[in-house]
Amino acid sequence: MAQWYYQLGNEVVGPVSRDDLQRMAEEGEISPDLPVREGAEGPWMAASQVDGLFREPAGPIDALALDESPGSSAVEEVEPPPVESARSRARSPLSLRPCTDCGEMVSQHAAACPNCGRSFRDMSLAVPYGGEHPVPVWVFFTLLALAFIVASPLGIHWAVNGVATSALRDEGAASAIALLVAAIHTVSMLSCALLGGAVGAPRMAYWTGLLLGLFFGPLGLFVALAIDKRPQCPNCFSRLGGLARECPGCRARLTWTRGVRWY
């Protein structure tokens, strides 16, 4: 008789017989997404993929049983299938992920791979992080941003003042209009820069989003939404945000090595 194993949290339970597995399914002790396998070396699969383990719910005809006595119209309801208990739902694993060593599908909560023994939580990895951009790029864009903040309002003031003077024939009114337009431009430029930084901050791209908002205005905000500067885990390549101490994908401990990027 084939022996079956199932994965419950961080442990592999078994062997159990096919009848025991069927009984646990009927009593709600195991859920359809629980990983099971046939034999010690068989592939893991969801319990719902085992033929006949979870029965289909009764149809409308099967749900009612008519009394066979003559002239009787009484209707007897068939007892519904057992409902999965709250305890079994609470201990059901989340989505599976592949082991980086053997490729077997393992629960996200597993501390080690049940097939090859690869430890996930005892692993410590060093992740280098040198900021969003190299130092020469920072110097160039800092000087460019300062020049843009100074030159852009002056250019707007000069252009508006020339147009208003020729249209109104009043230098005082033209100068006031040009000053107002330059002030509105400066406030909107700085506001877009701050909003761009706020958009890029969750993906560790604060300064990139700030510069995009400064130079390109509202269009730069949409560009900042598509930029992700978060480094990746060396083991499972999940994105790591905020210099996390643990990888959200493989649960490995992380040690950040901060450095300066010159290239």
C-alpha angles and dihedrals in degrees: 000000000000117000121221132208130195133192117235114181107306096344136080110222122202172314098264130159125250090251091054090050090050091049093050090050092051092047093048096245092128128038129222092252094052112121112245135168138190112238129356093284101036124119119266117250138167114272089237089066093063109099113250096358095114114034123218115254114264116266126234092270094049093046093067129055119194122217109251095210114110115265094007119131099177115133123211120202119224114235109260119240116273115277118235109258122242090240094058091047091051094052096043111116123247123236118324126243131195122258110244092223107043102012095234117146110252132181117262089237095054116117091201138013109264091210104050102009095240108166116225104181099039091058119104120197132187114226118194117216124178103170132266099299140011118268096255090054090050092051093049096048093043091056091043092051093050091050091047094050091052101036099041098063091042091052092047091049093049094048096046092045092054094049094045094047093053091046101042101029087217117110095193095053092042091052092050092050092047091050092050093049092047091050092050090049092051094049093047091047093052092043092054089048092054092045090050090053091050091050093050097041097083089057095044091254100113098135093041091053091045093054092045091052091046097051102033105026117207091355089060090057091062091047090051090057090064097050120095118180097171113127120237130242110258090222108045100006094235116156113261117209130191096008091290119204093216131039110242091213108045099013092233118156112249131212114193119216108201117204144154118262114218095171 
